[in-house]
Amino acid sequence: MPSPPAADSPVSDPNHRIYLDHAATSWPKAQGVAEAMVDFMTNVGASASRGNHASAMKANELTRSLRSRLTRFVNAESAECISFHAGCTSALNAVIHGLVGPSHAIGKDSHLLVSAVEHNAVLRPILMAANSANAMLEEVPSDAHGSLPVDELIGRINDATRLVALSHVSNVTGAVQPIADIGEAISRINQSRDASNQILFLCDAAQSLGYLPIDVQALGVHALAAPAHKGCGGPPGIGMLSLSPQWHDQIQPWMQGGTGHDGRSDEMPPSMPQKLEPGTMNLPAIAGWLAAMDSMATRQESALVLAERSQQLHRGLNAIEGIQVFGRPGPLPIASLDFGPDLPPDDAAAILDAEFRIEVRAGHHCAARIHKYLGTESAGTLRISGGHGTNPEEIDAVIAAVAEIAAQITSLT
Ligand SMILES: Cc1ncc(COP(=O)(O)O)c(C=O)c1O
């Protein structure tokens, strides 16, 4: 297999690593995140909505600030639309199990549309909820790069359709889905329906929040779920759901517990966002996410830079003989690839790590169904994903390493 990097290469520094696994989680975290978390743990430490002392007030203030910051960031109708969850997965479960079920707003005989590129965080709760509701689930296929056919998707909406769930960006190929077109079509259909028969447009923004601008009202998205730890550069363990007001009365609390409000009642408070927020909040993560949002507001890097990295990555990979590349140049530097039967993605990732100190991910990336359309069902793909701060040298290094590995395979076969 390929020889280790030359002694004068930056990669030869034993402390150097090239982190290209941003689609799993961003690293390094945004400036100020770790400090804000340590500061909270060291100097505040209190719970939000659980007391009137000065430290509890500080915790309340942090929560309020982050909620209003995110309200503006995604242009939600009001701060009540934003609820905090243990991550994007929890936010997705809260909205899916809160609205789809046997005695829920979206129930028996409903038709639910999901795409083939969905992450298990969407697919698994929808499968379970559809089953318990006796609803019908239909999958919209993707092309060989993870892009969805908009007209076909819209054409599959029928009178019984009550939910359309889509990832904004594929975590396998980086394909950006045309959610504005789909949102517009759903809004048009909803206008001709009564209030009890509306279609919920759910968007999984795990791979896009903090990378791409999101305006839920302009996009016609009713429910948007996202974590702090990817594009925003925040910590893991916290995520948000933005839910538009027309669904507030209909959503049922997925989890029950203490909220710090209406403590004498046996039931969860009826108001948003409290009805979706049982349990003690992850305040250190809230402090960290807020710092990440501050850092984002002052970041110099433009969307253009990320798009340039994407061009560079795809151009470089596509020029390499003997590999197949999935995904196209776009706004984010993500690509998946396959070295063919002689080198499974897991082994390729291990070589990149051990011999080049380049960290990428191999496998199905928790999105099994898309691999049917990529032709990579058995072993998945090798995914290279850059993010904020990824520099051109790092992209060049991974391209050179992949070329070297591909050349070795070709010479052996
Ligand atoms: C497209 C997509 N959706 C949902 C998730 C789940 O996010 P989390 O693990 O932060 O809950 C991920 C995480 O990788 C993802 O890539």
Ligand as a Chemical Component Dictionary entry (heavy atoms), coordinates in Angstrom:
data_LIG
# 
_chem_comp.id                   LIG 
_chem_comp.type                 NON-POLYMER 
_chem_comp.pdbx_formal_charge   0 
_chem_comp.three_letter_code    LIG 
# 
loop_
_chem_comp_atom.comp_id 
_chem_comp_atom.atom_id 
_chem_comp_atom.alt_atom_id 
_chem_comp_atom.type_symbol 
_chem_comp_atom.charge 
_chem_comp_atom.model_Cartn_x 
_chem_comp_atom.model_Cartn_y 
_chem_comp_atom.model_Cartn_z 
_chem_comp_atom.pdbx_ordinal 
LIG C1 C1 C 0 -28.829 14.030 7.620  1  
LIG C2 C2 C 0 -28.749 13.774 9.107  2  
LIG N1 N1 N 0 -29.872 13.780 9.827  3  
LIG C3 C3 C 0 -29.873 13.585 11.154 4  
LIG C4 C4 C 0 -28.702 13.353 11.835 5  
LIG C5 C5 C 0 -28.743 13.133 13.312 6  
LIG O1 O1 O 0 -28.094 14.146 14.006 7  
LIG P1 P1 P 0 -27.630 13.939 15.519 8  
LIG O2 O2 O 0 -26.768 12.715 15.526 9  
LIG O3 O3 O 0 -26.888 15.171 15.834 10 
LIG O4 O4 O 0 -28.846 13.748 16.342 11 
LIG C6 C6 C 0 -27.494 13.333 11.140 12 
LIG C7 C7 C 0 -26.223 13.054 11.825 13 
LIG O5 O5 O 0 -25.237 12.664 11.273 14 
LIG C8 C8 C 0 -27.516 13.549 9.722  15 
LIG O6 O6 O 0 -26.405 13.543 8.994  16 
# 
loop_
_chem_comp_bond.comp_id 
_chem_comp_bond.atom_id_1 
_chem_comp_bond.atom_id_2 
_chem_comp_bond.value_order 
_chem_comp_bond.pdbx_ordinal 
LIG C1 C2 SING 1  
LIG C2 N1 SING 2  
LIG C2 C8 DOUB 3  
LIG N1 C3 DOUB 4  
LIG C3 C4 SING 5  
LIG C4 C5 SING 6  
LIG C4 C6 DOUB 7  
LIG C5 O1 SING 8  
LIG O1 P1 SING 9  
LIG P1 O2 DOUB 10 
LIG P1 O3 SING 11 
LIG P1 O4 SING 12 
LIG C6 C7 SING 13 
LIG C6 C8 SING 14 
LIG C7 O5 DOUB 15 
LIG C8 O6 SING 16 
# 
